[in-house]
Amino acid sequence: MHLGATVFHMSIIQVRGVSARTHRRLKAKAGKEGKTLSEFLRSELEHLAELPTLEEALARVASRESVGGEQGAAAVAAGRAERDR
């Protein structure tokens, strides 16, 4: 009988050379969140994997249309001039 279950393959990642201090700090952070160290690191890695690369982020910014308005430096200078009056 086939139950139609989906099988997920979980990979193993091993990190060597982590200092005892780093290990303690990560374990403490995990504890504060009520997670095991493995659960904490897994969630952190999943979050990290979803972040865009620098190249992806730059391409996304470059693809956007300009909103116009003052340039940043001019806006800061105008704000300072107004403040100092």
Buried (B, 14 or more C-beta within 10 A) or exposed (E): EEEEEEEEEEEEEEEEEEEEEEEEEBBEBBEEEEBEBEEBBBEEEEEEEEEEEEEEEEEEEEEEEEEEEEEEEEEEEEEEEEEEE
